[in-house]
Amino acid sequence: MAIKLPTVCRLALALALLLFVGSGKAQSQNQNQNQSQSEDQNNEPGQAQTQNQAEAPSENDSKDQAQEANASESQATSQSTAATAPAKQNAAKPPAEAQKNSRKSAPMLTYSLTDNYSVSLDPEWNPTKVNDIPPPAPLSPYAPLHLSGNLVMANPARGAILQFATSNNPFVGHDSYWLDTQMHSTDGSGLNLLDMFFYYFFPPSDACMHQVLTTDAPASRASIADGPAYMQVYYSCPLSDTLSDFYAAQVSSGITFQHTNDGNRVLAPVGDFYLAPMEQLDESGMTFFIFEAQGMNAVSSDAASRFHLPPNAQGGQPDFFWAIGAPSPFPFVDDSSQKNVAILHVAYARLGVDADARADFMNILHEIHTH
């Protein structure tokens, strides 16, 4: 049976249904909104995490770089330690250069050459027993100047010989240009570099001079360009196994006596040399004119053995130096205040093997003093 409701009731019921449906939709929207917000909130930490994850490799890279830097530093430290170890080992055993420096630091010995000159030398230099003033008496009449105050030193470890002497002054009235030209001449005048070595530094030995005075050698004629032929006699000098005779043989193998219209003269048949340009040194109130003759022939093994030369001498070439010095200014001019000034001569010979002979000679000149 159908029940009919009043109109008012039907309206009330319809309104209630409308309210119920509206509230359901609102609740559904709220739920959807809340769910959307919840998803948004959940998505934001996710994005931050993603960013953190993106930044995480940078931190890891920094850690890796730090580890690599530490490893490199450790490796560099190891290399430094490895490099330091040989240095400590070397310090325990000084090298040859350190030994050389230690020898140089040894106290210098001072020698009085004359009342006006003295020199300080390394202890390796030893005075020799040579007391005679060159040249030998038979050659003295032919010598261009007269020496005095002769001092000869030897350094067997270097295979070197050093000589100091003084002389009169044959340079008055000339100048340095004349001296340079004269010392480089080869006319046999006596006052040239190679003749100076022959007469004063490495003159013929006593045995050679004895042979000259007691032996008749065959004579020959020397033909000179644009001039007459001269009679001459050559004597070959015997050699001992001394260092001095080794250098004497390098300078000349003997003596030649020549008879000319102007009288007799002595010539040195010198070996092959290169004559370097003249140098001038002004040091400690003195002026030196320096000359050098470089031997062109290498030392043979037989010569090194015979003359007891240093182990590294074979293949080396002898180097000869001569310095002419006086208080500055050099007395080329006849000055009454320098009338009695003696001229100092310094001669030096050594083998140019693994050494700078010129530097050694210059160092010696630096140690010469006037007083």
C-alpha positions, 0 to 999 in steps of 0.5 A: 500500500502506497503511503502519501506524504504531505507536501511539506514532508516531501520538501523537507525530505528533498532538502535533507537529501540535497544537504547530504549529497553536498556534504559528501562532495565537500568531504570528498574534495577535502579528502582529495585536497588533503591527499594532494597536499600530502603528495606535495609534501611528500614530493618536496622532501623527495626533491631535496633528497634528489638534490642531496643525492646530486650533491653527494658525488661532489662531496665524494669527489672532494674526499677522493681528491683529498685522498689523492692529494694525500697520496701524492703528498705521501709519494712526494715525501717518499721521493724526497726521502729517497732523494735525501738518502743518497745525499746523506750517504754522500755526506758520509763519504765526501766526493772528489770535489769536496776533497778538493775544496778541503785541500783549498781550505788548508792554510796557505804558506807564505814565501818571501821572494825578495825584500819587496815581493812575497807569495802565498801558496797551497801546501801542495807546492813544495820547494825543490832542491834547485838552487842554481840561477838560470841560465847555465853558465855557458849560455849566460853570455847569450841570455837577454836578461839576468835573473836573481832570487830564483825559487822553484816549486813543484806539485807532483800531484798536478804534474806542475812546476812553478818558478819565481825570479827577479831581474833587471829592467830591460823594458825601459824606453818601451811600452806594452805594445812593444813587449807584446810584439817582442814576446811573440816574435820568432827571430831568435833574438832571445827576448821572446816567449819560447826563448825565455822558457829555454833560457830561464824556465827549462834550460838545458840540463847539466848533463846536456851542457857537459855533452856540449862542452866535451863533444865535437858535433858535426857542423852544418850550414843554415840557409837564411832567406836574403842573407848568407849561410851560417855555420851551426852545430846542433846538440841533442840533450839527454834526458833524465826521468824527472818532471823538469826534464819532461817539460824541458823536452817539450820546449826544446830537444837540444841546443843549436850554436850558430856562428854569424857575422854578428857573432855567435848566438844560441838557438832553441829548436823549439817544439810546436806551440800556439802562442795566445794573445798577451793579457794584462792583470792589475792586482794588489798594486801590481801590473802583470803582462801574461803570456801563454804557450800551448803545446800542440803534441799530446803526451804519449803513454811511454812519456807518461810512464817514463817521467812518472806523470799523474795517472790522467796525463796521457793524451794531455797537452802541456801548457806554459805561462810566463808573467812579467810584473812590477808595481803599478805603473809598470816601469816602462819609463825611466823614473828615478822613484822606480830606478831600483824596482826589480822586475818579477818573473813568474813561470808555470807549466802543467798538463792541461788534463781535466784542469784549467791551467790558466785559472790556476796560474791567475790564482797564483798571481792573485796571491803575490804581494808587494811590501 
